[in-house]
Amino acid sequence: MGERIITFSQALCEGVLEEMLRDERVITYGEDIAKQGGIFGAYKCLLGKVGDRIFDTPISEEVIYGSALGAAMAGMIPVVEFHFADFLFTGITAITNQIMKMRYMTGGQVSLPIVLRGPDGVAKSAAAQHSQSIETIFMHVPGIKVVVPSTPYDAKGLIKSSIRDPDPVIFFEHKALYKIRGPVPEEEYLIPLGKAHIKREGADVTVIATSRMVHEAVKAAEQLSKEGIEVEVVDLRTLVPWDRDTVIRSVKKTGRAVVAHETWRRAGWGAEIASTIYEELFDRLEAPIQRVGARNVPHPFSPPLEQFMIPKVEDIVDAVKRTL
């Protein structure tokens, strides 16, 4: 027993495998996962171990997501791959008008333990249709939980909790994180949805982030520490529900806040977090809250333009300094 150092991708696969072996109702399917183990290898550990409960589907997102609704209503627990987050748009009616509303429309008679999972965020020149971070959209519409892990440890604990949750969950896995490595216990563990984690403690400014931007925030904090500025980094881990108590407690301590995400700055989820902080802590803030996000353009193919468009360490550093 103990911890091993494994990749984000391996941690996710282990989590799903453990749940499939624990509960025969869990099935997983999507595009290119049963024969090749997924385009980022996040299903390879399942192959040959769960029989026909992992299978490939035609390229039809509306059918994939719609069938997950039917499977859940029939007593299964579908874990469905959306291939790229951008492709959620091609089946959005099944998600927003069916999956996200069915439990409410049936007066709670229907349980919908569905996990929609897959890669999001910027890769290397994947361009406008394969690079988007669209978690804000699903945070806005009621009826689904939104999970955005940043480390292998969190990825495994959160995917297991998502599969056991009676409500639908959308689980975003940033492409840049699949190969990162970190400690993951051999023994079973769960991470509750809606519980943030303080990745780095500090007394001067709070930076609130998720996914890839957590790593950028930690790098920014380490850089600022050399200048005598101590930044506390709060990893929300889930956006629905999000951990208001941890965020408020941290900002009460520091008196300053920066919200950082890879999605577009305009109307990004950071605006919701910032608004809540203002509502609850207006008289405790030492400076206006700063928001860090992508520029409001489609993702370019050009590598230099892509790097110019997305937020980075230096953007967080600049935002922190604007609060001082």
C-alpha positions as CSV (number, residue, x, y, z in Angstrom):
1,M,0.0,0.0,0.0
2,G,1.1,3.6,-0.5
3,E,1.6,6.1,-3.2
4,R,2.9,5.7,-6.8
5,I,3.8,8.3,-9.3
6,I,1.6,7.9,-12.3
7,T,0.2,10.1,-15.1
8,F,-3.1,12.0,-15.1
9,S,-4.3,9.7,-17.9
10,Q,-3.4,6.5,-15.9
11,A,-5.1,7.9,-12.8
12,L,-8.4,8.5,-14.7
13,C,-8.3,5.1,-16.2
14,E,-7.7,3.4,-12.8
15,G,-10.6,5.3,-11.3
16,V,-13.0,4.2,-14.1
17,L,-11.7,0.6,-13.9
18,E,-12.2,0.4,-10.2
19,E,-15.7,1.6,-10.5
20,M,-16.5,-0.8,-13.4
21,L,-15.2,-3.8,-11.4
22,R,-17.1,-2.6,-8.3
23,D,-20.4,-2.1,-10.1
24,E,-21.4,-4.1,-13.1
25,R,-24.0,-1.4,-14.1
26,V,-21.1,0.9,-15.1
27,I,-20.6,1.0,-18.9
28,T,-18.3,3.3,-20.9
29,Y,-18.5,4.1,-24.6
30,G,-17.7,6.7,-27.2
31,E,-15.6,7.3,-30.3
32,D,-12.2,5.5,-30.6
33,I,-12.0,4.2,-27.0
34,A,-12.5,0.4,-27.2
35,K,-10.0,-0.5,-29.9
36,Q,-7.2,2.1,-29.3
37,G,-7.9,3.1,-25.7
38,G,-8.8,6.7,-26.5
39,I,-6.9,9.3,-28.4
40,F,-5.0,10.3,-25.2
41,G,-4.8,6.8,-23.8
42,A,-7.2,7.4,-20.9
43,Y,-9.0,4.1,-21.5
44,K,-6.1,1.7,-22.2
45,C,-6.2,0.0,-18.8
46,L,-9.8,-1.0,-19.4
47,L,-9.1,-3.1,-22.5
48,G,-9.5,-6.8,-21.9
49,K,-10.7,-6.3,-18.3
50,V,-14.4,-5.3,-18.5
51,G,-15.6,-7.3,-21.5
52,D,-18.2,-5.7,-23.7
53,R,-19.0,-3.0,-21.2
54,I,-16.6,-0.8,-23.2
55,F,-17.4,-0.2,-26.8
56,D,-17.0,2.2,-29.7
57,T,-19.8,4.2,-31.2
58,P,-20.6,5.8,-34.6
59,I,-19.6,9.5,-34.9
60,S,-23.0,10.9,-33.8
61,E,-22.8,13.0,-30.6
62,E,-26.6,13.5,-30.4
63,V,-27.0,9.7,-30.4
64,I,-24.2,9.1,-27.9
65,Y,-25.5,11.6,-25.4
66,G,-29.1,10.7,-25.9
67,S,-28.4,7.0,-25.4
68,A,-26.7,7.8,-22.2
69,L,-29.9,9.3,-20.9
70,G,-31.9,6.2,-21.9
71,A,-29.3,3.9,-20.4
72,A,-29.3,5.8,-17.1
73,M,-33.1,5.8,-17.0
74,A,-33.0,2.0,-17.5
75,G,-30.7,1.5,-14.5
76,M,-27.2,1.6,-16.1
77,I,-24.4,4.0,-15.1
78,P,-23.0,5.3,-18.5
79,V,-19.6,6.9,-18.6
80,V,-19.6,8.6,-22.0
81,E,-16.6,10.0,-23.9
82,F,-17.3,13.2,-25.8
83,H,-13.9,13.0,-27.7
84,F,-13.3,16.8,-27.6
85,A,-15.2,19.3,-25.5
86,D,-15.9,21.2,-28.7
87,F,-18.1,18.3,-29.9
88,L,-20.5,18.8,-27.0
89,F,-22.1,21.5,-29.1
90,T,-23.1,19.0,-31.8
91,G,-25.2,17.1,-29.2
92,I,-26.2,20.0,-27.0
93,T,-29.9,19.5,-27.2
94,A,-29.6,16.0,-25.7
95,I,-27.5,17.5,-22.9
96,T,-29.3,20.8,-22.1
97,N,-32.9,19.9,-22.9
98,Q,-32.9,16.3,-21.8
99,I,-30.1,15.1,-19.5
100,M,-30.0,18.4,-17.5
101,K,-33.7,18.6,-17.1
102,M,-35.1,15.1,-16.8
103,R,-34.8,14.6,-13.1
104,Y,-36.5,18.0,-12.5
105,M,-39.2,17.3,-15.0
106,T,-40.0,13.9,-13.4
107,G,-40.3,15.4,-10.0
108,G,-37.2,13.5,-8.8
109,Q,-38.5,10.1,-9.9
110,V,-35.7,9.5,-12.3
111,S,-32.0,9.2,-11.2
112,L,-29.5,10.1,-13.9
113,P,-26.0,8.8,-12.9
114,I,-24.3,9.9,-16.2
115,V,-20.7,11.0,-16.6
116,L,-19.9,12.9,-19.8
117,R,-16.1,13.1,-19.9
118,G,-13.3,14.0,-22.3
119,P,-10.5,16.4,-23.3
120,D,-10.8,20.2,-23.4
121,G,-8.5,23.1,-23.5
122,V,-5.6,24.1,-25.8
123,A,-3.3,21.6,-27.3
124,K,-0.6,22.3,-29.8
125,S,-2.2,24.1,-32.8
126,A,-5.5,22.2,-32.6
127,A,-7.2,25.3,-33.8
128,A,-10.7,26.7,-33.3
129,Q,-12.7,23.5,-33.3
130,H,-10.6,21.4,-31.0
131,S,-9.2,23.8,-28.4
132,Q,-12.0,25.4,-26.5
133,S,-12.6,25.5,-22.8
134,I,-16.4,25.7,-22.5
135,E,-17.1,24.7,-18.9
136,T,-18.8,28.1,-18.3
137,I,-21.7,27.1,-20.6
138,F,-22.6,24.0,-18.5
139,M,-22.0,25.9,-15.3
140,H,-24.8,28.3,-16.4
141,V,-27.6,25.8,-17.1
142,P,-29.0,24.0,-14.0
143,G,-29.1,20.3,-13.8
144,I,-25.5,19.0,-14.2
145,K,-22.4,19.0,-12.1
146,V,-19.1,20.3,-13.6
147,V,-15.8,18.9,-12.6
148,V,-12.3,20.2,-13.7
149,P,-9.4,18.4,-12.0
150,S,-5.8,19.6,-12.2
151,T,-3.7,16.7,-10.8
152,P,-3.5,12.9,-11.1
153,Y,-4.6,12.6,-7.5
154,D,-7.6,14.8,-8.0
155,A,-8.5,13.2,-11.3
156,K,-8.9,9.7,-9.9
157,G,-10.7,10.7,-6.7
158,L,-13.1,13.0,-8.6
159,I,-13.9,10.5,-11.5
160,K,-14.8,7.9,-8.9
161,S,-17.1,10.3,-7.1
162,S,-18.6,11.4,-10.3
163,I,-19.5,7.9,-11.3
164,R,-21.2,7.3,-7.9
165,D,-23.1,10.6,-8.0
166,P,-26.9,10.2,-8.7
167,D,-26.9,13.3,-10.9
168,P,-25.3,13.9,-14.3
169,V,-21.7,15.1,-14.3
170,I,-19.6,16.7,-17.0
171,F,-16.0,16.0,-16.5
172,F,-13.4,18.1,-18.3
173,E,-9.8,16.7,-18.7
174,H,-7.4,19.3,-20.0
175,K,-5.3,17.9,-22.9
176,A,-2.1,19.4,-21.5
177,L,-2.5,17.5,-18.2
178,Y,-2.8,13.9,-19.5
179,K,1.0,13.3,-19.4
180,I,1.7,15.1,-16.1
181,R,2.8,12.8,-13.3
182,G,2.0,12.9,-9.6
183,P,1.5,10.8,-6.5
184,V,-1.7,8.6,-6.3
185,P,-2.4,6.2,-3.5
186,E,-2.8,2.5,-4.2
187,E,-5.6,2.2,-1.8
188,E,-9.1,3.4,-2.7
189,Y,-10.1,7.0,-2.0
190,L,-12.8,9.5,-3.1
191,I,-12.8,13.3,-3.4
192,P,-16.2,14.8,-2.7
193,L,-17.6,17.1,-5.4
194,G,-17.8,20.7,-4.4
195,K,-14.7,20.7,-2.2
196,A,-11.9,23.0,-3.2
197,H,-8.2,22.4,-2.3
198,I,-5.6,25.0,-1.3
199,K,-2.7,24.1,-3.5
200,R,-0.4,26.7,-2.0
201,E,-0.9,28.8,1.1
202,G,-0.2,32.6,1.2
203,A,-1.2,35.7,3.0
204,D,-1.1,38.5,0.5
205,V,-3.4,37.6,-2.5
206,T,-5.8,34.7,-3.3
207,V,-5.7,33.2,-6.8
208,I,-8.7,31.0,-7.7
209,A,-8.2,28.7,-10.6
210,T,-9.0,25.3,-12.1
211,S,-7.4,22.7,-14.4
212,R,-4.2,23.8,-16.3
213,M,-4.4,27.3,-14.8
214,V,-3.8,25.9,-11.3
215,H,-0.3,24.9,-12.5
216,E,0.2,28.4,-14.0
217,A,-1.0,30.0,-10.8
218,V,1.4,27.9,-8.7
219,K,4.3,28.9,-11.0
220,A,3.2,32.6,-10.7
221,A,3.1,32.3,-6.9
222,E,6.6,30.8,-6.8
223,Q,7.9,33.7,-8.9
224,L,6.1,36.3,-6.9
225,S,7.4,34.8,-3.6
226,K,10.9,35.8,-4.7
227,E,9.7,39.4,-4.6
228,G,8.2,39.0,-1.2
229,I,4.6,38.5,-2.3
230,E,2.9,35.4,-0.9
231,V,0.1,34.1,-3.0
232,E,-2.5,31.6,-1.9
233,V,-3.7,29.3,-4.8
234,V,-7.2,27.8,-4.5
235,D,-8.0,25.0,-6.9
236,L,-11.8,24.8,-7.1
237,R,-11.7,21.3,-8.6
238,T,-15.5,21.5,-9.3
239,L,-17.4,24.4,-10.7
240,V,-20.9,23.0,-10.0
241,P,-21.1,23.0,-7.0
242,W,-18.2,25.3,-6.2
243,D,-16.7,25.7,-2.8
244,R,-17.9,29.2,-1.6
245,D,-16.7,28.6,1.9
246,T,-13.1,27.9,1.1
247,V,-12.9,30.8,-1.4
248,I,-14.5,33.3,1.0
249,R,-12.3,32.1,3.9
250,S,-9.2,32.6,1.8
251,V,-10.1,36.0,0.5
252,K,-11.1,37.2,4.0
253,K,-7.5,36.3,5.0
254,T,-5.7,38.0,2.1
255,G,-8.1,40.8,1.2
256,R,-7.3,40.5,-2.5
257,A,-8.4,38.1,-5.2
258,V,-7.5,37.1,-8.8
259,V,-9.6,34.6,-10.7
260,A,-7.8,32.7,-13.5
261,H,-9.2,30.5,-16.2
262,E,-8.3,29.4,-19.7
263,T,-11.8,30.1,-21.1
264,W,-12.5,33.5,-22.5
265,R,-12.4,36.3,-20.1
266,R,-15.7,37.8,-21.3
267,A,-18.6,36.1,-19.3
268,G,-16.2,33.4,-18.1
269,W,-17.0,31.5,-14.9
270,G,-14.6,33.8,-13.1
271,A,-17.2,36.6,-13.3
272,E,-19.5,34.5,-11.2
273,I,-16.8,33.8,-8.6
274,A,-15.8,37.5,-8.5
275,S,-19.4,38.7,-8.2
276,T,-20.0,36.4,-5.2
277,I,-16.8,37.7,-3.5
278,Y,-18.0,41.2,-4.0
279,E,-21.4,40.5,-2.6
280,E,-20.1,38.8,0.5
281,L,-16.8,40.6,1.2
282,F,-17.0,44.1,-0.4
283,D,-16.0,45.9,2.8
284,R,-13.1,43.4,3.3
285,L,-11.4,43.9,-0.1
286,E,-8.2,45.9,-0.3
287,A,-8.4,46.2,-4.1
288,P,-10.6,45.4,-7.1
289,I,-10.8,41.7,-8.0
290,Q,-8.8,40.9,-11.2
291,R,-9.8,38.4,-13.8
292,V,-7.5,36.5,-16.1
293,G,-8.8,34.7,-19.2
294,A,-8.3,34.1,-22.9
295,R,-8.7,36.9,-25.4
296,N,-12.1,37.1,-27.0
297,V,-11.2,35.5,-30.4
298,P,-11.5,31.9,-31.8
299,H,-8.5,29.7,-31.1
300,P,-5.9,30.3,-33.8
301,F,-3.9,27.6,-35.5
302,S,-0.7,29.6,-35.5
303,P,1.5,28.6,-32.5
304,P,2.6,32.2,-31.7
305,L,-0.9,33.5,-32.0
306,E,-2.2,30.6,-29.9
307,Q,0.3,31.5,-27.1
308,F,-0.7,35.1,-27.4
309,M,-4.4,34.3,-27.0
310,I,-4.3,32.0,-24.0
311,P,-3.5,33.2,-20.4
312,K,-0.1,32.3,-19.0
313,V,2.0,32.7,-15.9
314,E,3.0,36.3,-16.7
315,D,-0.7,37.3,-17.0
316,I,-1.4,36.0,-13.5
317,V,1.7,37.8,-12.1
318,D,0.5,41.0,-13.7
319,A,-3.0,40.6,-12.3
320,V,-1.7,39.9,-8.8
321,K,0.5,43.0,-8.9
322,R,-2.5,45.1,-9.9
323,T,-4.2,44.2,-6.6
324,L,-1.2,45.4,-4.5
